[in-house]
């Protein structure tokens, strides 16, 4: 995989924005705030941004480390790069929110083992912990799945055949645990596991040079993925069918895989240059920061706007979403990026 793909950065920007729009819709609709869904709940499908991120993560990791599989000497560099990408920004947000919760005297309390597990992004029982299964940083549940995928791919780096066998067994176990109600089966038996597999499969097909005829029409493939994504969103929001959430998740994942495969091949062919638009690229760069910070920002902004007279849910929605994007970009530019760059520069694994 060559360096930076501006189409993938644009995809990150769109996915992060969708998640913000989804959570903003839910929070503003809470009775303690405005009690009405902004834009009639149009962005109720925005959670699908996470599905896109999972597929994209599978694609990027496999494509970026394709040559590292079966090379144990590359394991240290791989683990260092993944840790630096995920943990510093997460720990900063975790500690900041934890301090704020203590200062505000929040009733929610966690024991030390739970907090340590949360800091390390270890999977936790959602029933026991409460909420999303991720203490302090509510959205970090998705990072738990991310680390599981990183660990599985690390096995492929150590030994390609053994790693592939273990990954296949893991997928079989996940299918057997589908929609399980008790932990840890409830953690494993989610569609998210298969979304990483979808992204990985797309990257593998591309590296193997397969589907060469399809690659001749990449924009058509990306458009087909977008149509499937939009159709799934329409059925999702309008509830035209009573489909399980996991099936909708898989449909979003398949659509995301088609879009990603189409976009990167279109970019290789010199197409989709409009996605280079600087604001879009900036949001893509800041997507992780936006994802980590948007939930507390929404909470604070909604509390403030709740005291503003004669402001409707739609205006509150626009202001809250805008604040999330601005704070995320600022956090990325002034906190996340400097910290990550400094850690990367000091790492012997880069030399």
C-alpha positions as CSV (number, residue, x, y, z in Angstrom):
1,X,0.0,0.0,0.0
2,X,1.4,3.4,-1.0
3,X,1.4,6.3,1.5
4,X,-1.6,8.5,2.3
5,X,-4.8,8.0,0.4
6,X,-6.9,11.2,0.4
7,X,-10.0,9.3,-0.4
8,X,-9.6,7.2,2.8
9,X,-9.0,10.4,4.8
10,X,-12.3,11.8,3.3
11,X,-14.0,8.6,4.3
12,X,-12.7,9.0,7.8
13,X,-14.0,12.6,7.9
14,X,-17.5,11.4,6.8
15,X,-17.6,8.5,9.2
16,X,-16.5,10.6,12.2
17,X,-19.1,13.3,11.3
18,X,-21.8,10.6,11.0
19,X,-21.1,9.4,14.5
20,X,-21.2,13.0,15.9
21,X,-24.6,13.6,14.1
22,X,-26.0,10.3,15.5
23,X,-25.0,11.1,19.1
24,X,-26.1,14.7,18.8
25,X,-29.5,13.5,17.6
26,X,-29.9,11.2,20.7
27,X,-28.6,13.6,23.3
28,X,-30.7,16.6,22.1
29,X,-33.8,14.4,22.1
30,X,-33.3,13.6,25.8
31,X,-36.2,15.0,28.0
32,X,-33.7,16.9,30.2
33,X,-32.5,18.9,27.1
34,X,-34.8,19.6,24.2
35,X,-37.0,16.5,24.1
36,X,-37.3,16.6,20.3
37,X,-35.3,14.8,17.7
38,X,-33.6,17.3,15.5
39,X,-34.3,17.1,11.8
40,X,-37.0,14.5,12.6
41,X,-34.3,12.0,13.6
42,X,-32.8,11.9,10.1
43,X,-29.3,11.0,11.3
44,X,-30.5,8.0,13.3
45,X,-28.3,5.8,11.1
46,X,-25.2,7.7,11.9
47,X,-23.9,4.9,14.1
48,X,-22.9,3.3,10.8
49,X,-19.8,5.5,10.8
50,X,-18.4,3.0,13.3
51,X,-19.1,0.2,10.9
52,X,-17.2,2.1,8.2
53,X,-14.2,2.7,10.6
54,X,-14.0,-1.0,11.4
55,X,-13.9,-2.1,7.7
56,X,-11.4,0.7,7.0
57,X,-9.2,-0.4,9.9
58,X,-9.2,-4.0,8.6
59,X,-8.3,-2.7,5.1
60,X,-5.5,-0.4,6.3
61,X,-3.8,-2.7,8.7
62,X,-3.6,-5.6,6.2
63,X,-2.6,-3.3,3.3
64,X,0.0,-1.4,5.3
65,X,1.6,-4.5,6.8
66,X,1.1,-7.0,4.0
67,X,4.8,-7.5,3.7
68,X,5.2,-8.0,7.4
69,X,3.1,-11.2,7.6
70,X,5.3,-14.1,8.4
71,X,8.2,-11.8,9.5
72,X,8.4,-12.0,13.4
73,X,11.2,-9.3,13.3
74,X,8.5,-6.8,12.2
75,X,6.3,-7.4,15.3
76,X,7.9,-4.8,17.5
77,X,7.6,-2.0,14.9
78,X,4.0,-3.0,14.2
79,X,3.0,-3.0,17.9
80,X,4.7,0.3,18.6
81,X,3.0,2.0,15.7
82,X,-0.4,0.7,16.8
83,X,0.1,1.6,20.4
84,X,1.2,5.1,19.6
85,X,-1.7,5.6,17.3
86,X,-4.3,4.5,19.9
87,X,-3.2,5.0,23.5
88,X,-1.7,8.5,24.0
89,X,-4.8,10.5,22.8
90,X,-7.1,8.0,24.6
91,X,-5.3,8.2,27.9
92,X,-5.3,12.1,27.8
93,X,-9.1,12.1,27.2
94,X,-9.6,9.4,29.8
95,X,-7.6,11.2,32.5
96,X,-9.3,14.6,31.7
97,X,-12.8,13.1,31.9
98,X,-11.9,11.2,35.0
99,X,-10.7,14.3,36.7
100,X,-13.8,16.2,35.6
101,X,-16.0,13.4,37.0
102,X,-14.2,13.5,40.4
103,X,-14.5,17.3,40.5
104,X,-18.2,17.3,39.7
105,X,-18.8,14.5,42.3
106,X,-20.3,12.1,39.8
107,X,-22.1,9.2,41.5
108,X,-20.7,6.6,39.2
109,X,-17.7,4.8,40.8
110,X,-15.5,2.0,39.4
111,X,-13.0,-0.2,41.3
112,X,-9.3,-0.2,40.5
113,X,-9.2,-3.4,38.4
114,X,-12.0,-2.0,36.2
115,X,-10.2,1.3,35.7
116,X,-6.9,-0.4,34.9
117,X,-8.7,-2.7,32.3
118,X,-10.4,0.4,30.8
119,X,-7.0,2.2,30.6
120,X,-5.6,-0.8,28.7
121,X,-8.8,-1.1,26.6
122,X,-9.3,-4.7,27.7
123,X,-12.8,-6.1,26.9
124,X,-15.3,-5.7,29.8
125,X,-18.7,-7.1,30.6
126,X,-21.2,-4.4,29.7
127,X,-23.7,-5.8,32.1
128,X,-21.3,-5.6,35.0
129,X,-19.7,-2.2,34.1
130,X,-22.8,-0.6,32.8
131,X,-23.3,1.8,29.9
132,X,-21.4,0.9,26.8
133,X,-19.0,-1.4,28.6
134,X,-16.3,1.3,28.6
135,X,-15.9,3.3,31.8
136,X,-15.2,7.1,31.6
137,X,-14.8,7.3,27.8
138,X,-18.1,5.9,26.6
139,X,-17.1,5.5,22.9
140,X,-14.0,3.4,23.8
141,X,-15.9,0.2,23.5
142,X,-15.1,0.2,19.8
143,X,-11.4,0.5,20.6
144,X,-11.6,-2.7,22.5
145,X,-12.6,-4.5,19.3
146,X,-9.8,-2.6,17.5
147,X,-7.2,-4.1,19.9
148,X,-8.6,-7.6,19.5
149,X,-8.1,-7.2,15.7
150,X,-4.6,-5.8,16.2
151,X,-3.8,-8.9,18.4
152,X,-5.1,-11.3,15.8
153,X,-3.0,-9.6,13.0
154,X,0.1,-9.7,15.3
155,X,-0.3,-13.5,15.2
156,X,-0.1,-13.3,11.4
157,X,3.1,-11.4,11.6
158,X,4.6,-14.0,14.0
159,X,3.5,-16.9,11.7
160,X,1.3,-16.5,8.7
161,X,-0.2,-20.0,8.7
162,X,-0.8,-20.3,12.5
163,X,-2.1,-16.7,12.6
164,X,-4.5,-17.4,9.7
165,X,-5.7,-20.6,11.4
166,X,-6.3,-18.8,14.7
167,X,-8.1,-16.0,12.9
168,X,-10.4,-18.5,11.1
169,X,-11.2,-20.2,14.4
170,X,-12.0,-16.9,16.0
171,X,-14.5,-16.1,13.2
172,X,-16.1,-19.5,13.6
173,X,-16.4,-18.9,17.4
174,X,-17.8,-15.5,16.7
175,X,-20.5,-17.0,14.4
176,X,-21.3,-19.6,17.0
177,X,-21.7,-16.9,19.6
178,X,-23.9,-14.7,17.3
179,X,-26.2,-12.6,19.4
180,X,-25.2,-14.3,22.7
181,X,-26.6,-12.7,25.8
182,X,-23.8,-13.5,28.3
183,X,-20.2,-12.3,28.6
184,X,-17.7,-13.1,27.0
185,X,-19.7,-14.7,24.2
186,X,-21.8,-11.4,24.0
187,X,-18.5,-9.5,23.2
188,X,-17.3,-12.0,20.6
189,X,-20.6,-12.7,18.9
190,X,-21.0,-9.3,17.3
191,X,-21.0,-8.2,13.7
192,X,-18.0,-6.0,14.3
193,X,-15.7,-9.0,14.2
194,X,-16.8,-9.7,10.6
195,X,-16.4,-6.1,9.6
196,X,-12.7,-6.2,10.2
197,X,-12.7,-9.5,8.2
198,X,-14.4,-7.7,5.3
199,X,-11.8,-4.9,5.3
200,X,-9.0,-7.4,5.5
201,X,-10.5,-9.5,2.6
202,X,-10.7,-6.4,0.4
203,X,-7.1,-5.5,1.1
204,X,-6.0,-9.1,0.4
205,X,-7.9,-9.2,-2.9
206,X,-6.2,-5.9,-3.9
207,X,-2.8,-7.1,-2.9
208,X,-3.3,-10.4,-4.8
209,X,-4.3,-8.5,-7.9
210,X,-7.6,-10.3,-8.0
211,X,-10.8,-8.8,-9.5
212,X,-8.8,-6.9,-12.0
213,X,-11.8,-6.5,-14.3
214,X,-13.8,-4.9,-11.5
215,X,-10.9,-2.5,-10.8
216,X,-11.3,-1.0,-14.3
217,X,-14.5,0.7,-13.1
218,X,-13.7,1.7,-9.5
219,X,-16.0,4.7,-9.4
220,X,-18.9,2.4,-10.3
221,X,-18.0,0.1,-7.5
222,X,-17.7,3.0,-5.0
223,X,-21.1,4.3,-6.2
224,X,-22.7,0.9,-5.7
225,X,-21.3,0.8,-2.2
226,X,-22.7,4.3,-1.5
227,X,-26.2,3.3,-2.9
228,X,-26.2,0.2,-0.7
229,X,-25.2,2.3,2.3
230,X,-27.9,4.9,1.6
231,X,-30.6,2.2,1.1
232,X,-29.6,0.5,4.3
233,X,-29.8,3.8,6.1
234,X,-33.3,4.5,4.6
235,X,-34.6,1.1,5.8
236,X,-32.8,1.6,9.1
237,X,-34.3,5.1,9.9
238,X,-37.7,4.5,8.5
239,X,-37.9,1.0,10.0
240,X,-39.5,-0.3,6.9
241,X,-38.5,-3.8,7.9
242,X,-38.0,-5.4,11.3
243,X,-34.4,-6.5,10.6
244,X,-32.0,-7.2,13.5
245,X,-29.4,-4.5,14.2
246,X,-26.6,-7.0,13.5
247,X,-27.8,-7.6,9.9
248,X,-28.0,-3.8,9.3
249,X,-24.5,-3.6,10.6
250,X,-23.3,-6.2,8.1
251,X,-25.1,-4.4,5.3
252,X,-23.3,-1.2,6.2
253,X,-20.1,-3.1,6.4
254,X,-20.5,-4.6,2.9
255,X,-21.3,-1.2,1.5
256,X,-18.2,0.3,3.2
257,X,-16.0,-2.4,1.8
258,X,-17.3,-1.7,-1.7
259,X,-16.7,2.0,-1.3
260,X,-13.2,1.6,0.1
261,X,-12.2,-0.8,-2.7
262,X,-13.6,1.5,-5.3
263,X,-12.2,4.7,-3.8
264,X,-8.6,3.6,-3.5
265,X,-8.6,2.1,-7.0
266,X,-10.2,5.3,-8.4
267,X,-7.4,7.3,-6.7
268,X,-4.8,5.1,-8.1
269,X,-6.3,5.9,-11.5
270,X,-6.2,9.6,-10.8
271,X,-9.9,10.0,-10.1
272,X,-11.9,11.5,-7.3
273,X,-9.5,14.4,-6.9
274,X,-12.3,16.5,-5.4
275,X,-11.9,14.6,-2.2
276,X,-8.6,16.4,-1.7
277,X,-10.6,19.4,-0.5
278,X,-8.4,20.7,2.5
279,X,-11.3,21.0,5.1
280,X,-12.3,17.4,4.3
281,X,-8.7,16.2,4.7
282,X,-8.3,18.1,8.0
283,X,-11.4,16.5,9.4
284,X,-10.1,13.1,8.2
285,X,-6.8,13.8,10.0
286,X,-8.7,14.8,13.2
287,X,-11.3,11.9,13.0
288,X,-9.9,10.0,15.9
289,X,-9.7,13.1,18.0
290,X,-13.3,14.0,17.1
291,X,-14.4,10.5,18.0
292,X,-12.8,10.6,21.4
293,X,-13.9,14.1,22.4
294,X,-17.3,14.6,20.8
295,X,-19.4,12.9,23.5
296,X,-18.3,15.1,26.5
297,X,-18.4,18.1,24.2
298,X,-22.0,17.3,23.3
299,X,-22.9,17.0,26.9
300,X,-21.4,20.3,27.9
301,X,-22.8,22.2,24.9
302,X,-26.3,20.8,25.4
303,X,-26.3,21.8,29.1
304,X,-25.3,25.4,28.1
305,X,-27.8,25.6,25.3
306,X,-30.5,24.4,27.5
307,X,-30.4,27.7,29.3
308,X,-30.6,29.8,26.1
309,X,-34.2,30.9,25.6
310,X,-36.1,30.3,22.4
311,X,-33.5,28.1,20.8
312,X,-35.0,25.1,19.0
313,X,-33.6,21.6,18.7
314,X,-32.4,22.1,15.1
315,X,-30.3,25.1,16.0
316,X,-29.0,23.4,19.1
317,X,-28.1,20.4,16.9
318,X,-26.2,22.6,14.4
319,X,-24.3,24.4,17.2
320,X,-23.5,21.2,19.1
321,X,-22.2,19.4,16.0
322,X,-20.1,22.4,15.0
323,X,-18.6,22.6,18.5
324,X,-17.7,18.9,18.4
325,X,-15.9,19.2,15.0
326,X,-14.0,22.4,16.1
327,X,-12.9,20.9,19.5
328,X,-11.9,17.7,17.8
329,X,-9.7,19.6,15.2
330,X,-8.2,21.7,18.0
331,X,-7.4,18.7,20.1
332,X,-5.8,17.0,17.1
333,X,-3.7,19.9,16.1
334,X,-2.5,21.0,19.5
335,X,-2.5,17.8,21.6
336,X,-2.8,14.5,19.7
337,X,-0.6,15.2,16.7
338,X,2.3,16.8,18.7
339,X,2.3,13.9,21.2
340,X,2.1,11.2,18.6
341,X,4.8,12.9,16.4
342,X,7.2,13.2,19.4
343,X,6.7,9.6,20.5
344,X,7.2,8.4,16.9
345,X,10.3,10.4,16.5
346,X,11.8,9.0,19.6
347,X,11.0,5.4,18.8
348,X,13.9,3.2,17.7
349,X,11.3,1.1,15.7
350,X,11.2,3.9,13.0
351,X,14.9,3.9,12.3
